[in-house]
Amino acid sequence: MKIRNELAPYLAGYEEKFTSKGDIRWLPHLLFFHPQSHSSEVVNTDSIGFRYATADGRSYSVADLGDADSVRLLAGSSTVFGIGASSDAWTLPSRLNSRDARPGTWLNFGGRSFNSTQELLLLTLYRHMLPKVDEIVLFSGFNNLSLARMPQMREEDHGTFFQYTTYQDIFAQHGKAKSSMRGLLRREKEVPAPAAPSIDEQIAYAADLTLRHLSGWKALASTWDAKITYMLQPLSGWVRDQGSREEEMIFDELEQHGGFAAMYGDILSREVNIEYAAMLERGAKEMGIDFVNFSPVLAESAQPDQWLFIDRIHLTDHGHDFVAGKILENI
């Protein structure tokens, strides 16, 4: 990844601990989360594994609230966590803190590689550590859609998840070798895997799962009387057909190594964004939850030469700051 490493050398700060091959903490119920108390110039986590957000010269997190009397949560997966930011100060929650004049500190409530089930569980498991929550913004949606193409999603009540194969292998090897357990956790080799669902089936499944869990967020938000907004996160292909010079150089390099487009090329079309967003918007409105499809928001405001994306889903420092401004405009 010569070009990307030259343009963003700080990305090495994520490779050792915060990738699928990194230092994953396997946790009951939640499955996995970030390393605890990680410290570096690029990314820092608290004693639980939440990433710090900066505000007025101080760092705040779920386990380290300092003098915060009330908070606002930015929740989601790796884009919220801040993959692509050169430091904690350039993540979305930190940029919201720098731009939002209202009281209440924005906390980073993102979990890398999380689906909507894990996002909701994160709030359920750690809400006892939070003070009054004034507002919740869910900036999410891609992972459910990307996972909806996996054949095993038909077997799971709450959607499949990243690290599924590792999960199967661990339990098959260490589950006391019971044949019944092996049958549940691992498909016999002679039985062919079912075909992947069509793109329309994927969209419908992902939307239904997302809305099911969004109703849980609403129920929990009501205990604080917190405002809640769902924002369908942007993908580069949903925003514009061609990115900036830097983006296109990085995208080309990534695709040479079997990158995002090779795996999810059909998802990148704007038609998928429109159909998925329409289903989510209808469901959110029925629940009385504000909805924003963020890709058209960026498409209307981004300049052709703006370097927003570090890959097709994660943002640069400038991208985080620019998107934070648009989030505030839309809430």
Solvent accessible surface area in square Angstrom, and as a share of the most:
residue,aa,sasa,rsa
1,M,76,0.34
2,K,146,0.62
3,I,57,0.29
4,R,38,0.14
5,N,76,0.39
6,E,116,0.52
7,L,57,0.28
8,A,0,0.00
9,P,90,0.57
10,Y,50,0.19
11,L,6,0.03
12,A,71,0.55
13,G,24,0.23
14,Y,6,0.02
15,E,91,0.41
16,E,133,0.60
17,K,54,0.23
18,F,6,0.03
19,T,30,0.18
20,S,65,0.42
21,K,195,0.82
22,G,22,0.21
23,D,64,0.33
24,I,38,0.19
25,R,51,0.18
26,W,111,0.39
27,L,35,0.17
28,P,101,0.64
29,H,143,0.64
30,L,1,0.01
31,L,40,0.20
32,F,8,0.03
33,F,6,0.02
34,H,8,0.04
35,P,9,0.05
36,Q,95,0.42
37,S,75,0.49
38,H,29,0.13
39,S,94,0.61
40,S,42,0.27
41,E,166,0.74
42,V,17,0.10
43,V,0,0.00
44,N,37,0.19
45,T,5,0.03
46,D,4,0.02
47,S,69,0.45
48,I,19,0.10
49,G,0,0.00
50,F,0,0.00
51,R,1,0.00
52,Y,38,0.14
53,A,0,0.00
54,T,36,0.21
55,A,16,0.12
56,D,153,0.79
57,G,89,0.86
58,R,87,0.32
59,S,41,0.27
60,Y,18,0.07
61,S,1,0.01
62,V,2,0.01
63,A,36,0.28
64,D,47,0.25
65,L,35,0.17
66,G,49,0.48
67,D,110,0.57
68,A,16,0.13
69,D,127,0.66
70,S,22,0.14
71,V,0,0.00
72,R,19,0.07
73,L,0,0.00
74,L,0,0.00
75,A,1,0.01
76,G,1,0.01
77,S,4,0.03
78,S,12,0.08
79,T,2,0.01
80,V,0,0.00
81,F,0,0.00
82,G,0,0.00
83,I,13,0.07
84,G,0,0.00
85,A,0,0.00
86,S,29,0.18
87,S,28,0.18
88,D,11,0.06
89,A,34,0.27
90,W,90,0.32
91,T,0,0.00
92,L,0,0.00
93,P,0,0.00
94,S,2,0.01
95,R,41,0.15
96,L,0,0.00
97,N,25,0.13
98,S,70,0.45
99,R,117,0.43
100,D,22,0.12
101,A,108,0.83
102,R,96,0.35
103,P,110,0.69
104,G,23,0.22
105,T,20,0.11
106,W,1,0.00
107,L,0,0.00
108,N,2,0.01
109,F,2,0.01
110,G,0,0.00
111,G,0,0.00
112,R,52,0.19
113,S,25,0.16
114,F,1,0.00
115,N,4,0.02
116,S,11,0.07
117,T,27,0.16
118,Q,5,0.02
119,E,9,0.04
120,L,32,0.16
121,L,54,0.27
122,L,1,0.01
123,L,0,0.00
124,T,68,0.39
125,L,60,0.30
126,Y,37,0.14
127,R,76,0.28
128,H,141,0.63
129,M,65,0.29
130,L,19,0.09
131,P,34,0.21
132,K,107,0.45
133,V,0,0.00
134,D,38,0.20
135,E,3,0.01
136,I,0,0.00
137,V,0,0.00
138,L,3,0.01
139,F,1,0.00
140,S,9,0.06
141,G,3,0.03
142,F,9,0.04
143,N,15,0.07
144,N,8,0.04
145,L,0,0.00
146,S,0,0.00
147,L,9,0.04
148,A,1,0.01
149,R,43,0.16
150,M,51,0.23
151,P,36,0.23
152,Q,37,0.16
153,M,10,0.04
154,R,129,0.47
155,E,94,0.42
156,E,55,0.25
157,D,114,0.59
158,H,100,0.44
159,G,8,0.08
160,T,3,0.02
161,F,22,0.09
162,F,53,0.22
163,Q,35,0.16
164,Y,20,0.08
165,T,90,0.52
166,T,52,0.30
167,Y,53,0.20
168,Q,33,0.15
169,D,38,0.20
170,I,68,0.35
171,F,96,0.40
172,A,1,0.01
173,Q,116,0.52
174,H,139,0.62
175,G,17,0.17
176,K,173,0.73
177,A,64,0.49
178,K,116,0.49
179,S,96,0.62
180,S,79,0.51
181,M,71,0.32
182,R,94,0.34
183,G,48,0.46
184,L,148,0.73
185,L,28,0.14
186,R,105,0.38
187,R,96,0.35
188,E,93,0.42
189,K,200,0.85
190,E,140,0.63
191,V,72,0.42
192,P,112,0.70
193,A,69,0.54
194,P,52,0.32
195,A,85,0.66
196,A,63,0.49
197,P,7,0.04
198,S,59,0.38
199,I,54,0.27
200,D,83,0.43
201,E,89,0.40
202,Q,7,0.03
203,I,1,0.01
204,A,46,0.36
205,Y,55,0.21
206,A,0,0.00
207,A,3,0.02
208,D,85,0.44
209,L,6,0.03
210,T,4,0.02
211,L,34,0.17
212,R,101,0.37
213,H,12,0.05
214,L,3,0.02
215,S,53,0.34
216,G,20,0.19
217,W,4,0.01
218,K,85,0.36
219,A,61,0.48
220,L,34,0.17
221,A,2,0.01
222,S,76,0.49
223,T,86,0.50
224,W,36,0.13
225,D,128,0.66
226,A,12,0.09
227,K,84,0.35
228,I,17,0.09
229,T,1,0.00
230,Y,7,0.03
231,M,0,0.00
232,L,0,0.00
233,Q,2,0.01
234,P,2,0.01
235,L,0,0.00
236,S,6,0.04
237,G,17,0.17
238,W,3,0.01
239,V,4,0.02
240,R,34,0.13
241,D,136,0.70
242,Q,131,0.58
243,G,11,0.11
244,S,3,0.02
245,R,159,0.58
246,E,33,0.15
247,E,1,0.00
248,E,48,0.22
249,M,65,0.29
250,I,0,0.00
251,F,4,0.02
252,D,84,0.44
253,E,14,0.06
254,L,22,0.11
255,E,51,0.23
256,Q,144,0.64
257,H,115,0.51
258,G,48,0.46
259,G,14,0.14
260,F,32,0.13
261,A,31,0.24
262,A,74,0.57
263,M,109,0.49
264,Y,16,0.06
265,G,36,0.35
266,D,69,0.36
267,I,0,0.00
268,L,23,0.11
269,S,42,0.27
270,R,91,0.33
271,E,124,0.56
272,V,11,0.07
273,N,1,0.01
274,I,109,0.55
275,E,59,0.27
276,Y,0,0.00
277,A,7,0.05
278,A,38,0.30
279,M,49,0.22
280,L,2,0.01
281,E,62,0.28
282,R,141,0.52
283,G,10,0.10
284,A,0,0.00
285,K,136,0.57
286,E,153,0.69
287,M,38,0.17
288,G,66,0.64
289,I,4,0.02
290,D,79,0.41
291,F,26,0.11
292,V,20,0.12
293,N,28,0.14
294,F,0,0.00
295,S,0,0.00
296,P,54,0.34
297,V,30,0.17
298,L,0,0.00
299,A,49,0.38
300,E,153,0.69
301,S,30,0.19
302,A,18,0.14
303,Q,104,0.46
304,P,106,0.66
305,D,114,0.59
306,Q,28,0.12
307,W,57,0.20
308,L,0,0.00
309,F,1,0.00
310,I,1,0.00
311,D,20,0.10
312,R,41,0.15
313,I,16,0.08
314,H,17,0.08
315,L,1,0.01
316,T,7,0.04
317,D,30,0.16
318,H,86,0.38
319,G,0,0.00
320,H,0,0.00
321,D,28,0.14
322,F,38,0.16
323,V,0,0.00
324,A,0,0.00
325,G,11,0.10
326,K,35,0.15
327,I,0,0.00
328,L,40,0.20
329,E,125,0.56
330,N,57,0.29
331,I,42,0.21
